[in-house]
Amino acid sequence: MRVSVFGLGYVGCVTAACLASEGHEVLGVEPMRSKADLIRAGRSPIVEPGLDDLLLAAREAGTLDATDDAAAAIAWSSLSIVCVGTPSRANGSLDLSHVLAVAAQIGVALRDKDDFHVVALRSTMLPGSVLDVVVPALEQASGKTAGTGFGVAFCPEFLRETTAIRDFYEPPYSVVGVVDPRTEAALRELLGFLAAPLHVVDVPTAEALKYACNAFHAVKVTFANEMARVFHSSGVDTRQVMDLFVQDTDLNISPRYLRPGFAFGGSCLPKDVRALTHHARSQDQDLPLLSSLLPSNATQVEQALLRVLATGARRVALLGLSFKPGTDDLRESPFVTLSELLIGKGVELTIYDPVVQPELLVGTNKTYVAERLPHLHRILRSSGPAALEGAELVVLGTHDATAVDAARASGLPVLDLTGRFSARDAVASGWEGLAW
Ligand SMILES: NC(=O)c1ccc[n+]([C@@H]2O[C@H](COP(=O)([O-])OP(=O)(O)OC[C@H]3O[C@@H](n4cnc5c(N)ncnc54)[C@H](O)[C@@H]3O)[C@@H](O)[C@H]2O)c1
């Protein structure tokens, strides 16, 4: 394909060089003359292992060139990849001025172009940026409509500097956010040489994914550093702790605990986070990340309360009470807290949990719930349908089949706190979660 790459910085140079090495014809567009000159000389404007060789080979093969003429690049290519910077403004907000400048240049050039042209944005942008900000700019400058007059896509870039070329060729997957099938087909053709699977999603999902990845990487670094700070005073070398930590690929380095739903609870997580943060305080150690966990968790419970109250339902059925399905452990269950709060607000609550039987509760478990829900035996029902009788709203806190079937059969609105059921799942059509 003939591809124009706008912005020859870290991402643009690597993208241009790798695509040109794969037989695409690539024209880089860069306003800084010195960068374009270096590319034309087969040299890299950035320090990146292996990039000089790749650029030189592409120049010698005649598959790569660079220019500052945006209009000529649009006329010549069938697809453009936008890799300009999206820096922070002083207040932390995202500066889209470079992307908008490129959108205006591309848009004007598209006015005079009859062939369908695809604009694939690679610059990291918050969800909504492409469809709400960049597309209107392209449409205004071109006089055409996205999806029919030209194609638009968001393709997040996952490369890391210093290993950028390997990361480009061996991504975990490619993700393209598109609105029309012609654009999807063009991107499939462009990236066809990659062995990694290609996922097609809507544009905001693709935009959000990049932030989720980078935020998680930041959380990981901070987590490891906070662990080291808190354990240092106890003479622990946390490098060894983390070496073992990462070997648990079932619970630690795995998809577990990474699905949005409801708050955490149970007899261990809240207690242990509390102990760690208290220990840190006693050592005059600040752990901002760890210290944020319990307040964030409490916010999740509060959000659920507000969502239920906002529905106006006065009779609510809660399906699932223990901190996770399949256990009768009610200690620090966020569903117990939610029940307390709902009852406190005058909501008539009925509860069904396939495992919880008040007469079988013993020890600290019994004491915990007796203090918080002293009338549990009066509001607890022995089946899903019994709990749902007379209810106006279902709050689903378990994926147990008897509860899910009862919720579905009731036809009532469902607030799904499990996060298990997607909108595409027929079971969950119309069900809402706290944030979806
Ligand atoms: N650097 C990374 O490792 C990395 C990885 C993934 C994603 N990203 C994202 O990719 C984007 C680009 O990052 P980068 O580090 O390559 O940026 P960069 O600052 O190194 O490069 C941007 C280039 O765009 C050029 N430019 C500015 N206006 C232009 C215009 N109107 N037309 C053409 N070119 C123009 C600049 O001169 C510069 O050479 C950012 O949104 C960044 O968040 C970066």
The ligand as a MOL file (V3000), in Angstrom:
LIG
                    3D

  0  0  0     0  0            999 V3000
M  V30 BEGIN CTAB
M  V30 COUNTS 44 48 0 0 0
M  V30 BEGIN ATOM
M  V30 1 N 7.1120 7.3770 22.3810 0
M  V30 2 C 6.5100 6.2350 22.6400 0
M  V30 3 O 7.1120 5.2730 23.0950 0
M  V30 4 C 5.0420 6.0740 22.3380 0
M  V30 5 C 4.4890 4.7850 22.3510 0
M  V30 6 C 3.1360 4.6410 22.0420 0
M  V30 7 C 2.3710 5.7600 21.7530 0
M  V30 8 N 2.9390 6.9960 21.7710 0 CHG=1
M  V30 9 C 2.0980 8.1400 21.3990 0
M  V30 10 O 2.3740 8.4340 20.0390 0
M  V30 11 C 2.3230 9.8320 19.8180 0
M  V30 12 C 3.6420 10.3070 19.2580 0
M  V30 13 O 4.6430 10.0930 20.2170 0
M  V30 14 P 6.1830 10.3310 19.8750 0
M  V30 15 O 6.9340 9.9850 21.1130 0
M  V30 16 O 6.5270 9.6490 18.6070 0 CHG=-1
M  V30 17 O 6.1790 11.9230 19.6500 0
M  V30 18 P 7.3510 12.8520 19.1430 0
M  V30 19 O 7.2010 14.1610 19.8040 0
M  V30 20 O 8.6680 12.1320 19.2390 0
M  V30 21 O 7.0770 13.0130 17.5830 0
M  V30 22 C 6.0300 13.7720 17.0560 0
M  V30 23 C 6.4770 14.3120 15.7010 0
M  V30 24 O 5.3720 14.9220 15.0590 0
M  V30 25 C 5.8610 16.0520 14.3600 0
M  V30 26 N 4.7650 16.9540 14.0190 0
M  V30 27 C 4.2030 17.9480 14.7540 0
M  V30 28 N 3.2390 18.5690 14.0350 0
M  V30 29 C 3.1900 17.9630 12.8450 0
M  V30 30 C 2.4040 18.1380 11.6830 0
M  V30 31 N 1.4860 19.1020 11.5940 0
M  V30 32 N 2.6080 17.3160 10.6210 0
M  V30 33 C 3.5220 16.3380 10.6830 0
M  V30 34 N 4.3000 16.1230 11.7570 0
M  V30 35 C 4.1300 16.9200 12.8310 0
M  V30 36 C 6.8770 16.6490 15.3170 0
M  V30 37 O 7.7670 17.5460 14.6640 0
M  V30 38 C 7.5810 15.3720 15.8130 0
M  V30 39 O 8.6580 15.0180 14.9610 0
M  V30 40 C 1.9420 10.4580 21.1640 0
M  V30 41 O 0.5570 10.6200 21.2190 0
M  V30 42 C 2.3900 9.4260 22.1640 0
M  V30 43 O 1.6360 9.5060 23.3530 0
M  V30 44 C 4.2550 7.1720 22.0340 0
M  V30 END ATOM
M  V30 BEGIN BOND
M  V30 1 1 1 2
M  V30 2 2 2 3
M  V30 3 1 2 4
M  V30 4 1 4 5
M  V30 5 2 4 44
M  V30 6 2 5 6
M  V30 7 1 6 7
M  V30 8 2 7 8
M  V30 9 1 8 9
M  V30 10 1 8 44
M  V30 11 1 9 10
M  V30 12 1 9 42
M  V30 13 1 10 11
M  V30 14 1 11 12
M  V30 15 1 11 40
M  V30 16 1 12 13
M  V30 17 1 13 14
M  V30 18 2 14 15
M  V30 19 1 14 16
M  V30 20 1 14 17
M  V30 21 1 17 18
M  V30 22 2 18 19
M  V30 23 1 18 20
M  V30 24 1 18 21
M  V30 25 1 21 22
M  V30 26 1 22 23
M  V30 27 1 23 24
M  V30 28 1 23 38
M  V30 29 1 24 25
M  V30 30 1 25 26
M  V30 31 1 25 36
M  V30 32 1 26 27
M  V30 33 1 26 35
M  V30 34 2 27 28
M  V30 35 1 28 29
M  V30 36 1 29 30
M  V30 37 2 29 35
M  V30 38 1 30 31
M  V30 39 2 30 32
M  V30 40 1 32 33
M  V30 41 2 33 34
M  V30 42 1 34 35
M  V30 43 1 36 37
M  V30 44 1 36 38
M  V30 45 1 38 39
M  V30 46 1 40 41
M  V30 47 1 40 42
M  V30 48 1 42 43
M  V30 END BOND
M  V30 END CTAB
M  END
